């Protein structure tokens, strides 16, 4: 990664999938392409979480939580 510190990067993953979250405007190695907001939806299965669909009020992000 260039253009930022590792403290500003969040890894979200399990054994089957992974994505990286970093601040808009940061460059990501090896492409050196500047990060931008992209639409994303994710589904989380967790017996301890409150089920529902949650959307960010200003960004195209949606998280759906299902009971395990």
Secondary structure, 3 states (H helix, E strand, C coil): CECCCHHHEEEEECCCCEEEEECCCCEECCCCEECCCCCEEEEEECCCCCCEEEECCCCCEEEEEECC
